[in-house]
Amino acid sequence: MIYLRKAQDRGHATHGWLDSWHTFSFADYYDPNFMGFSALRVINEDVIDAGQGFGTHPHKDMEILTYVLSGTVEHKDSMGNKEQIQAGEFQIMSAGTGVKHSEYNGNADRPLHLYQIWIIPDTKGLEPRYEQRMFDAPQGRQLVLSPDARDGSLKVFQDMELSRWAFKQGEDGEYAIAADRRIWIQVVKGSLTVNGQAVKTSDALAIWDETALSLHADADSEILLFDLPPV
């Protein structure tokens, strides 16, 4: 089964300094049919005005992943981290027993574009921790998150993997799905067909009860592919 979550059908909020698209229910956007998918709880695509951002606020028992598409994030948290996250970088934070942080657009002359992703951990009460990494320029499929941090990936406390997959126009790809796994594909840019289903920038696919995926890029494209447990 493949379900298309069209970009324009997501929840949408504008706050002057923030333009945010919510894949799943978040803040004032509520849809009982979109409360999450497997361990995914939030996928927000945010554009933040120059010099603006999210003031200090708390989190608990959540794996929080940021992927910066363009611009620079200024991050500060109660663990003592004060970092910049550049375009192309991934940052993950385990909120665990509790953490406070702020995230701002570190540039005064251009907007910040990012994905904010929340993953429900498999264990509550984890010690808070922080990691960020600049991976090589997107080429083919790269492992970004894994439970064992293998192959240079960032660790995530959940039975899941996240791959960033880049395609040149006309390229094909295949992905085998293990039994009972769930797949979420978030299209970062471009246009593709996945098992015959056309998708474009900011669209997403929820996939279950499939054994394999056949992907074809109709333009230069990039996706995030989440391989997730059944519940």
C-alpha positions as CSV (number, residue, x, y, z in Angstrom):
1,M,0.0,0.0,0.0
2,I,1.3,3.4,-0.9
3,Y,-0.4,6.6,0.3
4,L,0.5,10.0,-1.2
5,R,0.6,12.9,1.2
6,K,0.6,15.9,-1.1
7,A,2.6,18.9,0.0
8,Q,-0.4,21.3,-0.3
9,D,-2.6,19.1,1.9
10,R,-0.3,19.5,4.9
11,G,-1.2,21.7,7.8
12,H,0.0,25.3,7.3
13,A,0.8,28.1,9.7
14,T,2.2,31.5,9.1
15,H,3.4,33.6,12.0
16,G,5.0,36.6,10.2
17,W,8.5,35.5,10.8
18,L,7.8,31.8,10.3
19,D,6.2,29.9,7.5
20,S,5.6,26.3,8.6
21,W,4.1,23.2,6.9
22,H,3.0,20.3,9.2
23,T,2.9,16.8,7.8
24,F,1.3,15.6,11.1
25,S,-0.8,17.2,13.7
26,F,1.2,19.9,15.5
27,A,0.4,23.0,17.6
28,D,-3.0,24.4,16.3
29,Y,-3.1,22.0,13.4
30,Y,-5.0,18.8,14.3
31,D,-6.1,16.0,12.0
32,P,-6.9,12.6,13.7
33,N,-5.8,10.9,10.5
34,F,-2.4,12.4,10.6
35,M,-1.0,12.0,14.2
36,G,2.2,10.4,13.0
37,F,3.5,7.3,11.2
38,S,5.2,4.5,13.1
39,A,7.8,6.2,15.3
40,L,7.6,9.5,13.3
41,R,5.7,12.2,15.3
42,V,6.6,15.5,13.6
43,I,7.8,16.5,10.1
44,N,7.7,20.2,9.8
45,E,9.1,22.1,6.9
46,D,10.0,25.6,8.2
47,V,11.1,28.8,6.5
48,I,12.3,31.3,9.2
49,D,13.0,35.0,8.5
50,A,16.4,36.5,8.9
51,G,17.4,37.0,12.5
52,Q,14.2,35.3,13.8
53,G,13.6,32.0,15.5
54,F,12.3,29.8,18.3
55,G,13.1,31.1,21.8
56,T,14.1,28.8,24.6
57,H,11.5,26.0,25.1
58,P,11.5,22.5,26.7
59,H,11.3,19.0,25.3
60,K,11.2,15.6,26.9
61,D,11.4,12.0,25.7
62,M,11.8,12.7,22.0
63,E,14.6,12.3,19.4
64,I,14.7,15.7,17.6
65,L,16.3,15.9,14.2
66,T,17.1,19.0,12.2
67,Y,18.1,19.0,8.5
68,V,19.2,22.4,7.2
69,L,18.4,22.9,3.5
70,S,19.6,26.5,3.2
71,G,20.9,29.0,5.7
72,T,22.4,28.6,9.2
73,V,20.8,27.6,12.5
74,E,22.1,29.1,15.7
75,H,21.5,26.5,18.4
76,K,21.8,26.9,22.2
77,D,20.7,24.4,24.8
78,S,20.6,23.6,28.5
79,M,23.4,21.0,28.0
80,G,25.8,23.8,27.4
81,N,25.9,23.4,23.6
82,K,26.1,26.6,21.5
83,E,26.5,25.6,17.9
84,Q,25.9,26.6,14.3
85,I,24.3,24.1,11.9
86,Q,25.0,24.8,8.3
87,A,23.1,24.0,5.1
88,G,23.5,20.3,4.4
89,E,24.1,19.4,8.0
90,F,22.0,17.1,10.2
91,Q,21.7,17.6,14.0
92,I,20.1,15.2,16.4
93,M,19.2,15.8,20.1
94,S,17.8,13.3,22.6
95,A,15.5,15.3,24.9
96,G,15.3,12.3,27.3
97,T,14.8,13.4,30.9
98,G,14.4,17.0,29.7
99,V,16.2,19.7,27.8
100,K,15.6,23.3,26.9
101,H,16.9,24.8,23.6
102,S,16.5,27.7,21.2
103,E,17.0,27.8,17.5
104,Y,17.4,31.0,15.4
105,N,18.2,32.0,11.9
106,G,21.9,32.8,12.2
107,N,21.9,35.1,9.1
108,A,20.7,38.7,9.1
109,D,20.2,38.9,5.3
110,R,18.4,35.7,4.2
111,P,15.8,33.2,5.3
112,L,16.5,29.8,6.9
113,H,14.9,26.7,5.4
114,L,14.9,23.4,7.3
115,Y,13.1,20.2,8.2
116,Q,12.3,19.6,11.9
117,I,11.6,15.9,12.6
118,W,10.6,14.3,15.9
119,I,11.0,10.6,16.4
120,I,9.5,8.8,19.4
121,P,12.4,7.0,21.2
122,D,12.2,3.3,22.2
123,T,13.3,4.2,25.7
124,K,12.0,6.9,28.0
125,G,14.2,8.8,30.5
126,L,17.3,8.8,28.4
127,E,20.2,11.1,29.3
128,P,20.0,14.2,27.0
129,R,22.7,14.3,24.3
130,Y,23.6,16.3,21.2
131,E,25.3,15.5,17.9
132,Q,25.6,17.1,14.5
133,R,27.3,16.0,11.3
134,M,28.1,17.3,7.8
135,F,27.9,14.3,5.5
136,D,29.5,14.2,2.1
137,A,27.6,16.1,-0.7
138,P,24.5,14.0,-1.6
139,Q,25.4,11.3,-4.0
140,G,23.4,8.1,-4.1
141,R,22.0,6.7,-0.9
142,Q,23.7,7.8,2.4
143,L,22.8,6.4,5.9
144,V,22.1,9.3,8.2
145,L,20.5,7.7,11.3
146,S,20.8,4.2,12.7
147,P,20.4,2.5,16.1
148,D,24.1,1.5,16.1
149,A,25.6,4.6,14.4
150,R,27.2,2.4,11.8
151,D,29.0,3.6,8.7
152,G,29.4,7.1,10.2
153,S,25.7,7.7,10.7
154,L,24.2,9.5,13.7
155,K,22.8,7.4,16.5
156,V,19.0,7.3,17.1
157,F,17.3,5.5,20.0
158,Q,14.7,3.7,17.9
159,D,14.6,0.7,15.6
160,M,14.8,2.7,12.4
161,E,17.1,4.0,9.8
162,L,17.1,7.2,7.8
163,S,18.8,7.5,4.4
164,R,19.4,10.6,2.3
165,W,19.1,9.6,-1.3
166,A,20.2,11.8,-4.2
167,F,19.3,11.1,-7.8
168,K,20.4,12.6,-11.1
169,Q,17.8,13.1,-13.7
170,G,17.0,9.7,-15.3
171,E,18.6,7.6,-12.6
172,D,16.8,4.6,-11.1
173,G,17.0,3.0,-7.7
174,E,15.8,-0.1,-5.9
175,Y,15.1,-0.6,-2.2
176,A,14.2,-3.9,-0.6
177,I,11.7,-3.7,2.3
178,A,12.1,-6.2,5.1
179,A,8.9,-8.0,6.4
180,D,6.6,-5.8,8.5
181,R,8.6,-2.7,8.0
182,R,7.0,0.7,7.3
183,I,8.6,3.3,4.9
184,W,8.1,7.0,4.8
185,I,9.6,9.0,1.9
186,Q,9.9,12.8,2.2
187,V,10.8,14.5,-1.1
188,V,13.3,17.3,-0.4
189,K,13.5,18.4,-4.0
190,G,12.8,17.3,-7.5
191,S,10.3,14.9,-9.0
192,L,10.3,11.1,-9.0
193,T,8.1,8.1,-9.5
194,V,8.0,5.4,-6.8
195,N,6.4,2.1,-7.8
196,G,4.6,4.2,-10.4
197,Q,3.4,6.9,-8.0
198,A,4.5,10.4,-9.1
199,V,5.8,12.7,-6.4
200,K,7.5,16.1,-6.4
201,T,9.1,18.6,-4.0
202,S,7.7,18.4,-0.4
203,D,5.3,15.5,-1.2
204,A,5.6,12.4,0.9
205,L,4.7,8.7,0.6
206,A,3.5,6.4,3.4
207,I,4.3,2.8,2.4
208,W,3.4,-0.5,4.1
209,D,2.8,-4.1,3.0
210,E,5.2,-3.7,0.1
211,T,8.3,-5.8,-0.5
212,A,10.4,-3.5,-2.7
213,L,10.5,0.0,-4.1
214,S,11.4,1.0,-7.6
215,L,12.4,4.6,-8.0
216,H,12.9,6.7,-11.1
217,A,14.0,10.4,-11.1
218,D,12.3,12.6,-13.6
219,A,14.6,15.5,-12.5
220,D,17.6,15.9,-10.2
221,S,16.0,14.9,-6.9
222,E,16.7,14.3,-3.2
223,I,14.6,12.3,-0.8
224,L,14.7,11.3,2.9
225,L,13.8,7.6,3.3
226,F,12.7,6.4,6.7
227,D,12.8,2.7,7.3
228,L,10.6,2.2,10.4
229,P,9.1,-0.5,12.7
230,P,5.5,-1.6,12.4
231,V,4.3,0.4,15.5
